Amino acid sequence: MSRPVDTELRIARLERSLARHRAGLAVIGLVAIGVVVAGFAPGTPNVIEAQAIRIVDAAGKPRILIGAPPRPRGASARMGRPPRSWCSMTRAGIA
């Protein structure tokens, strides 16, 4: 009578082992699909475009400035150059 019990235990162990193998194979399949998709994704561009590069230290002070100078701060910086008046443009023959 001990033989049928041993067989049932062995079958139960085999079924659990099969379930673990199937789960592992599914994970491996998902990882493989992810690697293939990542392989076809567009790469990073080889060009960096910037008007200026400013490297600052931990205190926030600029240490290296490359390119265009930093913008001035304040109301005049937001406005830029004052626009020409209509009168001066008329006198200059622009308008």
C-alpha positions in Angstrom: 0.0 0.0 0.0 2.9 2.3 0.3 3.5 2.3 -3.4 0.4 4.3 -4.5 1.2 7.0 -1.9 4.8 7.3 -3.1 3.6 7.6 -6.7 1.1 10.3 -5.8 3.9 12.3 -3.9 6.2 12.0 -6.8 3.6 13.1 -9.3 2.7 16.1 -7.0 6.4 17.0 -6.9 6.8 16.7 -10.6 3.7 19.0 -11.2 5.2 21.7 -8.9 8.5 21.4 -10.6 6.8 21.7 -14.0 5.0 24.8 -12.8 8.2 26.4 -11.6 9.9 25.6 -14.9 7.1 27.1 -16.9 7.2 30.3 -14.8 10.9 30.6 -15.3 10.6 30.0 -19.0 8.0 32.7 -19.2 10.3 35.2 -17.4 13.2 34.3 -19.7 10.9 34.8 -22.7 9.8 38.2 -21.5 13.4 39.3 -20.9 14.4 38.1 -24.4 11.5 40.1 -26.0 12.6 43.2 -24.0 16.2 42.8 -25.2 15.0 42.5 -28.9 12.7 45.5 -28.6 15.5 47.6 -26.9 17.8 46.6 -29.7 15.5 48.1 -32.3 14.9 51.3 -30.4 16.4 54.4 -31.9 19.8 55.3 -30.3 20.7 58.6 -28.7 21.6 61.4 -31.1 25.3 62.1 -31.8 24.8 65.9 -31.7 24.3 68.1 -28.7 23.1 71.6 -29.5 23.2 74.5 -27.0 23.7 78.2 -27.1 25.8 78.1 -24.0 27.1 75.7 -21.4 27.5 76.9 -17.8 29.0 74.7 -15.2 28.4 75.8 -11.6 29.9 74.7 -8.3 28.0 73.4 -5.2 27.3 77.0 -4.1 25.7 77.9 -7.5 28.6 80.1 -8.7 29.4 79.7 -12.4 32.9 78.2 -12.8 33.0 77.5 -16.5 31.2 79.5 -19.2 31.3 78.3 -22.8 29.5 80.1 -25.7 27.0 82.9 -25.4 27.2 85.0 -22.2 24.6 84.4 -19.6 21.5 86.6 -19.8 21.5 89.7 -17.6 18.8 89.7 -14.9 16.1 92.3 -14.2 13.4 94.1 -16.0 15.6 95.5 -18.8 16.8 91.9 -19.6 13.2 90.8 -20.2 12.5 93.7 -22.4 15.6 93.5 -24.5 16.5 96.6 -26.5 13.8 99.3 -26.4 11.8 99.4 -29.6 12.4 102.4 -31.9 9.7 105.0 -31.7 7.5 105.6 -34.7 8.8 109.1 -35.0 12.5 108.1 -35.2 11.7 105.4 -37.7 9.8 107.9 -39.9 12.8 110.4 -39.7 15.2 107.6 -40.6 13.0 106.6 -43.6 12.4 103.1 -42.3 8.6 103.5 -41.9 
